[in-house]
């Protein structure tokens, strides 16, 4: 069986040739895709903040940690899908590529329906548990329930994009989100400004946009010229062999994301204690944090995909180069964009709100949190490289302790003592440094052991 096929126009040859240009061409559209996806929520916040009320802004913005808490467990599984499909491609296992693709699509549909139902049930008690302000909770519950109606489409898009990423295609997922993003913004303005539907309007607009992005990505998969990843609805199935591998790699990543988000829910609860102005200000600043984080996340997914293919093909030196270039590129770009946002913070914040009681909280969060956000690359991108060589549990455990347990301890010790918004925000950079050191050190140790094992096996042949 031939290891490699002729590549289609949307594919990237990750196994041969110079890497930097390919990494950038892979990562930058991926970053743009994530940013546009986040702009769905940002557009919601901007529209309700400017045309409805600060309470509506707080209601939409405060739902971010709740949504992530439930979504990240399953989108983590898409990391597992990306890894196993990319490894099979590197190994030239065409039949396994096709079978794993159809298992992944089936899993996305099932998980999406599960989240839709779960979101309707737990929205009110979860928001109350977070001490959501009384003047916000009814609107927040309404938005969250509407948002979760789109979960099947969100899951289908995320898993479908993971399949396309496994062959190096990050452009078509971007096209999907560009189209749905335009629709989302237009519907936001129509439903909120014209029909005065407030949070219900932005929720409905987001669900419709999710339907469009999912429909487009499925169209691309069903008409894909590469028959190995082409989706045939008649072949959809859940094969145990691939489910186990997806869960082995993806479940730790999903649990990490879910628990990570749980710590953010705890932080959101503390933010809520400062009142609806603080909630609205924090939600405003988060829009810019998401953009800078998605740059790191894009190089995270680049590292896991490139590493998976090259590790599957036993090209160990290229695996090392992939991490170096991904880490350097991601951290530099993140630092530059963060600096732009901080220097122009007064202008950027007023895109979302003109409330003088809200703005100081937004500026405080941006200054404290974004200054060294590039440090997240040392555990996100390095952890991705670990997953690419088959070690998903350790980076998840280290991240949980460094960024989750530590944050909760901080809330009940340092923040409890000082009890200011500034000290609450300081938990982010401190936890990033601790986690980055731990994950990077672990990667270097494990990489040496794994690569030595492969070299010894080669020498024994």
C-alpha positions as CSV (number, residue, x, y, z in Angstrom):
1,X,0.0,0.0,0.0
2,X,1.5,3.4,-0.9
3,X,2.1,5.6,2.0
4,X,1.3,8.9,0.3
5,X,-1.2,9.9,-2.3
6,X,-1.2,12.9,-4.6
7,X,-2.4,15.8,-2.5
8,X,-5.6,17.7,-3.3
9,X,-5.6,21.4,-3.6
10,X,-6.8,21.9,0.0
11,X,-4.2,19.5,1.5
12,X,-0.8,20.2,3.1
13,X,2.1,17.8,2.8
14,X,3.2,17.8,6.5
15,X,5.8,15.0,6.0
16,X,8.1,16.6,3.5
17,X,9.7,20.0,2.8
18,X,10.3,23.2,4.8
19,X,7.9,23.6,7.8
20,X,7.6,27.3,8.8
21,X,5.5,28.4,5.8
22,X,3.2,25.3,6.0
23,X,2.7,25.9,9.8
24,X,1.8,29.5,9.2
25,X,-0.5,28.7,6.3
26,X,-2.2,26.0,8.5
27,X,-2.4,28.0,11.7
28,X,-3.4,31.5,10.5
29,X,-6.7,30.4,8.8
30,X,-7.4,28.3,11.9
31,X,-6.9,31.3,14.2
32,X,-9.1,33.4,11.9
33,X,-11.8,30.6,12.1
34,X,-11.7,30.5,15.9
35,X,-11.9,34.3,16.1
36,X,-14.8,34.5,13.7
37,X,-16.6,31.8,15.7
38,X,-16.0,33.8,18.9
39,X,-17.3,36.9,17.0
40,X,-20.7,35.2,17.0
41,X,-20.7,35.8,20.8
42,X,-18.9,39.1,20.6
43,X,-21.4,40.4,18.1
44,X,-24.2,39.4,20.5
45,X,-22.5,41.3,23.3
46,X,-21.8,44.4,21.2
47,X,-25.3,44.6,19.8
48,X,-27.1,44.1,23.2
49,X,-24.5,46.4,24.9
50,X,-25.1,49.2,22.5
51,X,-28.8,48.8,21.6
52,X,-30.4,47.0,24.6
53,X,-29.0,47.5,28.2
54,X,-26.0,46.8,30.4
55,X,-28.1,44.0,32.0
56,X,-28.6,42.4,28.7
57,X,-24.9,42.7,28.0
58,X,-24.1,41.0,31.4
59,X,-26.7,38.3,30.7
60,X,-25.0,37.3,27.4
61,X,-21.5,37.8,28.5
62,X,-21.8,35.9,31.8
63,X,-22.8,32.8,29.9
64,X,-19.4,32.3,28.4
65,X,-17.9,30.2,31.2
66,X,-21.1,28.1,31.5
67,X,-21.2,27.4,27.7
68,X,-17.5,26.4,27.7
69,X,-18.0,24.2,30.7
70,X,-20.4,22.0,28.8
71,X,-19.0,22.3,25.3
72,X,-15.3,21.8,25.9
73,X,-15.6,18.2,27.1
74,X,-17.0,17.2,23.7
75,X,-14.9,19.5,21.6
76,X,-11.9,18.0,23.3
77,X,-12.9,14.7,21.7
78,X,-12.4,16.4,18.3
79,X,-8.7,16.7,19.3
80,X,-8.7,12.9,19.6
81,X,-10.3,12.7,16.2
82,X,-7.7,15.0,14.7
83,X,-4.9,12.9,16.1
84,X,-6.0,9.5,15.1
85,X,-7.0,10.4,11.6
86,X,-3.7,12.3,11.1
87,X,-1.7,9.4,12.4
88,X,-3.5,7.0,10.1
89,X,-2.8,9.3,7.2
90,X,0.9,9.4,8.2
91,X,0.9,5.6,8.3
92,X,-0.9,5.3,4.9
93,X,-3.9,3.4,6.4
94,X,-6.5,4.5,4.0
95,X,-9.3,2.2,5.2
96,X,-8.8,3.1,8.8
97,X,-8.9,6.8,7.8
98,X,-12.3,6.4,6.2
99,X,-13.8,4.3,9.0
100,X,-12.6,6.7,11.7
101,X,-14.0,9.7,9.8
102,X,-17.5,8.1,9.7
103,X,-17.3,7.2,13.4
104,X,-16.3,10.8,14.3
105,X,-19.2,12.3,12.4
106,X,-21.6,10.0,14.2
107,X,-20.1,10.9,17.5
108,X,-20.5,14.6,16.8
109,X,-24.3,14.2,16.1
110,X,-24.9,12.2,19.3
111,X,-22.9,14.5,21.5
112,X,-24.7,17.5,20.0
113,X,-28.1,16.2,20.8
114,X,-27.0,15.3,24.3
115,X,-25.8,18.8,25.0
116,X,-28.9,20.3,23.6
117,X,-31.1,18.4,26.1
118,X,-28.6,18.9,29.0
119,X,-28.5,22.6,28.5
120,X,-32.2,23.0,28.7
121,X,-32.3,21.2,32.1
122,X,-29.3,22.7,33.9
123,X,-29.4,26.3,32.8
124,X,-31.4,27.8,35.7
125,X,-29.7,25.9,38.6
126,X,-26.2,26.4,37.2
127,X,-26.7,30.2,36.8
128,X,-28.1,30.5,40.3
129,X,-25.2,28.4,41.7
130,X,-22.9,31.0,40.1
131,X,-24.6,33.8,42.0
132,X,-25.7,35.5,38.8
133,X,-27.1,38.9,39.8
134,X,-30.9,38.9,40.1
135,X,-31.3,41.7,37.6
136,X,-29.6,39.5,35.0
137,X,-30.5,35.9,35.7
138,X,-33.8,35.7,33.8
139,X,-32.2,37.1,30.6
140,X,-29.1,34.9,31.1
141,X,-31.3,31.8,31.4
142,X,-33.2,32.6,28.3
143,X,-30.1,33.2,26.2
144,X,-28.4,30.0,27.5
145,X,-31.4,27.9,26.6
146,X,-31.7,29.3,23.1
147,X,-27.9,29.0,22.6
148,X,-28.0,25.3,23.4
149,X,-30.5,24.6,20.7
150,X,-27.6,25.0,18.3
151,X,-25.4,22.4,20.0
152,X,-25.8,19.6,17.3
153,X,-24.7,22.1,14.7
154,X,-21.7,23.4,16.8
155,X,-20.5,19.8,17.4
156,X,-20.9,18.9,13.8
157,X,-18.9,21.9,12.7
158,X,-16.1,21.3,15.2
159,X,-15.7,17.6,14.5
160,X,-16.0,18.2,10.7
161,X,-13.4,20.9,10.9
162,X,-11.1,18.4,12.8
163,X,-11.4,16.0,9.9
164,X,-10.4,18.6,7.4
165,X,-7.5,19.7,9.6
166,X,-6.2,16.2,9.6
167,X,-5.3,16.6,5.9
168,X,-4.0,20.1,6.4
169,X,-7.1,22.0,5.3
170,X,-7.9,25.0,7.5
171,X,-9.2,27.3,4.8
172,X,-12.6,25.7,4.1
173,X,-13.6,25.8,7.8
174,X,-12.7,29.5,7.7
175,X,-15.0,30.0,4.6
176,X,-17.8,28.3,6.5
177,X,-17.5,30.7,9.5
178,X,-17.1,33.8,7.3
179,X,-20.4,33.0,5.6
180,X,-22.2,32.2,8.8
181,X,-20.6,35.2,10.6
182,X,-22.0,37.7,8.1
183,X,-25.5,36.1,8.6
184,X,-25.1,36.3,12.4
185,X,-24.2,40.0,12.5
186,X,-27.0,40.9,10.1
187,X,-29.6,38.9,12.1
188,X,-28.3,40.4,15.4
189,X,-29.0,43.9,14.1
190,X,-32.3,43.0,12.6
191,X,-33.7,41.1,15.6
192,X,-32.3,43.4,18.3
193,X,-32.4,46.9,16.7
194,X,-35.5,46.5,14.5
195,X,-37.6,43.9,16.4
196,X,-36.4,44.8,19.9
197,X,-35.9,41.1,20.9
198,X,-32.8,41.8,23.1
199,X,-31.1,38.6,24.3
200,X,-33.6,36.3,22.6
201,X,-32.8,37.9,19.2
202,X,-29.0,37.4,19.5
203,X,-29.5,33.8,20.7
204,X,-31.7,33.0,17.7
205,X,-29.2,34.7,15.3
206,X,-26.4,32.6,16.7
207,X,-28.3,29.3,16.3
208,X,-29.1,30.1,12.7
209,X,-25.5,30.9,12.1
210,X,-24.4,27.6,13.7
211,X,-26.8,25.8,11.3
212,X,-25.1,27.5,8.3
213,X,-21.5,26.7,9.3
214,X,-22.4,23.1,10.0
215,X,-24.2,22.7,6.8
216,X,-21.3,24.1,4.8
217,X,-18.7,21.9,6.5
218,X,-20.8,18.8,5.8
219,X,-21.2,19.8,2.2
220,X,-17.4,20.0,1.9
221,X,-16.9,16.6,3.5
222,X,-19.6,15.0,1.4
223,X,-18.1,16.3,-1.9
224,X,-14.4,16.0,-0.9
225,X,-12.2,14.8,-3.7
226,X,-10.1,12.8,-1.3
227,X,-12.2,9.7,-1.0
228,X,-10.4,8.7,2.2
229,X,-12.1,11.4,4.2
230,X,-15.2,11.8,2.0
231,X,-18.4,11.4,4.1
232,X,-21.1,9.0,2.9
233,X,-24.2,9.2,5.2
234,X,-24.9,5.5,4.5
235,X,-21.5,4.6,6.1
236,X,-22.1,6.5,9.4
237,X,-21.4,4.2,12.3
238,X,-19.8,4.0,15.7
239,X,-16.9,1.5,15.6
240,X,-15.4,0.5,18.9
241,X,-11.8,0.5,17.7
242,X,-11.9,4.2,16.7
243,X,-14.1,5.3,19.6
244,X,-11.6,4.0,22.1
245,X,-8.7,5.8,20.4
246,X,-10.7,9.0,20.1
247,X,-11.6,8.9,23.8
248,X,-8.1,7.9,24.8
249,X,-6.6,11.0,23.2
250,X,-9.6,13.3,23.3
251,X,-11.2,12.6,26.7
252,X,-8.2,13.9,28.7
253,X,-8.2,17.0,26.5
254,X,-11.9,17.4,27.0
255,X,-11.8,16.9,30.7
256,X,-8.9,19.4,30.9
257,X,-11.0,21.9,29.1
258,X,-14.1,21.2,31.1
259,X,-12.3,21.4,34.5
260,X,-10.3,24.4,33.2
261,X,-13.7,26.1,32.5
262,X,-15.0,25.0,35.9
263,X,-12.2,27.1,37.5
264,X,-13.4,30.0,35.3
265,X,-16.9,29.4,36.5
266,X,-15.6,29.8,40.1
267,X,-13.8,33.0,39.0
268,X,-17.0,34.2,37.3
269,X,-18.8,33.6,40.6
270,X,-16.3,35.9,42.3
271,X,-16.8,38.5,39.5
272,X,-20.5,38.3,40.0
273,X,-20.0,39.3,43.7
274,X,-18.9,42.8,42.4
275,X,-22.3,43.3,40.7
276,X,-23.6,43.6,37.2
277,X,-21.2,46.4,36.2
278,X,-18.3,44.1,36.9
279,X,-19.9,41.3,35.1
280,X,-20.5,43.4,32.0
281,X,-17.0,44.9,32.2
282,X,-15.4,41.4,32.5
283,X,-17.5,40.1,29.6
284,X,-16.4,43.1,27.4
285,X,-12.7,42.4,28.1
286,X,-13.1,38.7,27.5
287,X,-13.8,39.4,23.8
288,X,-10.2,40.5,23.3
289,X,-8.7,37.8,25.5
290,X,-10.5,35.2,23.4
291,X,-8.9,36.6,20.2
292,X,-5.4,36.5,21.6
293,X,-6.0,33.0,23.1
294,X,-7.3,31.7,19.8
295,X,-4.0,32.5,18.2
296,X,-2.3,30.2,20.8
297,X,-5.1,27.7,20.2
298,X,-4.5,27.7,16.5
299,X,-0.8,26.9,16.9
300,X,-1.9,24.3,19.5
301,X,-4.0,22.5,16.9
302,X,-1.2,23.0,14.3
303,X,1.3,21.3,16.6
304,X,-1.0,18.3,17.3
305,X,-1.8,17.8,13.7
306,X,1.7,18.1,12.3
307,X,3.2,16.1,15.1
308,X,0.6,13.3,14.7
309,X,1.3,12.8,11.0
310,X,5.1,13.0,11.4
311,X,5.1,10.8,14.5
312,X,2.9,8.3,12.6
313,X,5.5,8.3,9.9
314,X,8.4,8.1,12.5
315,X,9.9,11.4,11.4
316,X,11.2,12.4,14.8
317,X,13.4,15.4,13.9
318,X,10.4,17.0,12.1
319,X,8.4,16.5,15.3
320,X,10.9,18.5,17.2
321,X,11.0,21.2,14.6
322,X,7.2,21.4,14.5
323,X,7.1,22.3,18.2
324,X,9.9,24.9,18.0
325,X,8.3,26.7,15.1
326,X,4.7,26.5,16.4
327,X,5.7,27.7,19.9
328,X,7.8,30.6,18.6
329,X,5.3,31.7,16.0
330,X,2.3,31.4,18.3
331,X,3.9,33.3,21.3
332,X,5.2,36.1,19.1
333,X,1.9,36.7,17.3
334,X,-0.1,36.5,20.5
335,X,2.2,39.0,22.2
336,X,2.0,41.5,19.3
337,X,-1.8,41.3,19.2
338,X,-2.2,41.6,23.0
339,X,0.0,44.7,23.0
340,X,-2.1,46.3,20.3
341,X,-5.3,45.7,22.4
342,X,-3.7,46.9,25.6
343,X,-2.4,50.1,24.0
344,X,-5.8,50.8,22.4
345,X,-7.9,49.5,25.2
346,X,-9.9,52.7,25.7
347,X,-11.0,52.6,22.1
348,X,-11.6,48.9,21.8
349,X,-13.7,48.7,25.0
350,X,-16.1,51.4,23.8
351,X,-17.0,49.2,20.8
352,X,-19.0,47.2,23.2
353,X,-20.1,49.6,25.9
354,X,-20.3,53.3,26.6
355,X,-21.4,52.8,30.3
356,X,-18.8,54.7,32.4
357,X,-19.5,52.3,35.4
358,X,-18.7,49.3,33.2
359,X,-15.6,50.5,31.4
360,X,-13.1,50.6,34.4
361,X,-13.7,46.9,35.1
362,X,-13.0,46.1,31.4
363,X,-9.8,48.1,31.4
364,X,-8.6,46.5,34.6
365,X,-9.1,43.0,33.3
366,X,-7.4,43.7,30.0
367,X,-4.3,45.2,31.7
368,X,-3.9,42.4,34.3
369,X,-4.7,39.4,32.1
370,X,-3.4,40.1,28.6
371,X,0.0,41.5,29.4
372,X,1.7,38.0,29.4
373,X,-1.0,35.9,27.8
374,X,1.6,34.6,25.3
375,X,2.9,32.4,28.2
376,X,-0.2,30.1,27.7
377,X,1.6,28.8,24.6
378,X,4.1,27.0,26.9
379,X,1.4,24.6,28.2
380,X,-1.1,24.7,25.3
381,X,1.3,24.2,22.3
382,X,3.7,22.0,24.2
383,X,0.8,19.9,25.6
384,X,-0.5,19.6,22.0
385,X,2.9,18.1,20.9
386,X,2.6,15.6,23.8
387,X,-0.8,14.6,22.5
388,X,0.6,14.2,19.0
389,X,2.9,11.5,20.2
390,X,0.1,9.8,22.1
391,X,0.4,11.2,25.6
392,X,-2.8,13.1,26.4
393,X,-3.4,12.4,30.1
394,X,-0.3,14.0,31.6
395,X,-0.7,17.5,30.1
396,X,-4.3,17.4,31.1
397,X,-3.4,16.5,34.7
398,X,-0.7,19.1,34.9
399,X,-3.0,21.8,33.5
400,X,-5.8,20.9,35.9
401,X,-3.4,21.3,38.9
402,X,-1.6,24.3,37.6
403,X,-4.5,26.3,36.2
404,X,-7.5,24.9,38.0
405,X,-6.7,23.7,41.5
406,X,-4.3,26.7,41.9
407,X,-7.0,29.1,40.8
408,X,-9.5,27.8,43.2
409,X,-7.0,27.9,46.1
410,X,-6.2,31.5,45.0
411,X,-9.8,32.5,45.2
412,X,-10.2,31.1,48.8
413,X,-6.9,32.5,50.0
414,X,-5.3,35.5,48.2
415,X,-8.6,36.9,46.8
416,X,-10.4,36.2,50.1
417,X,-7.8,38.3,51.9
418,X,-7.4,41.2,49.5
419,X,-10.9,41.0,48.0
420,X,-10.4,43.4,45.1
421,X,-11.1,43.0,41.4
422,X,-7.4,43.6,40.6
423,X,-6.3,40.7,42.8
424,X,-8.9,38.4,41.4
425,X,-7.5,39.1,37.9
426,X,-3.9,38.4,39.0
427,X,-4.8,34.7,39.3
428,X,-4.5,34.3,35.5
429,X,-0.9,35.2,34.8
430,X,0.4,33.5,37.9
431,X,-1.3,30.2,37.0
432,X,0.0,30.4,33.4
433,X,3.6,30.6,34.5
434,X,3.3,27.6,36.9
435,X,1.5,25.5,34.3
436,X,3.8,26.4,31.5
437,X,6.9,25.4,33.4
438,X,5.4,22.0,34.5
439,X,4.1,21.0,31.0
440,X,7.3,22.1,29.1
441,X,9.5,20.1,31.5
442,X,7.3,17.0,31.2
443,X,7.3,17.2,27.4
444,X,11.1,17.2,27.3
445,X,11.4,14.2,29.5
446,X,8.7,12.2,27.7
447,X,10.0,13.1,24.3
448,X,13.4,11.8,25.1
449,X,12.0,8.5,26.3
450,X,9.6,8.0,23.4
451,X,12.1,8.9,20.7
452,X,14.9,6.8,22.2
453,X,12.5,3.9,22.2
454,X,11.8,4.3,18.5
455,X,15.5,4.7,17.7
456,X,16.3,1.5,19.6
457,X,13.6,-0.4,17.7
458,X,15.0,0.9,14.4
459,X,18.5,-0.2,15.4
460,X,17.3,-3.7,16.3
461,X,15.8,-4.3,12.9
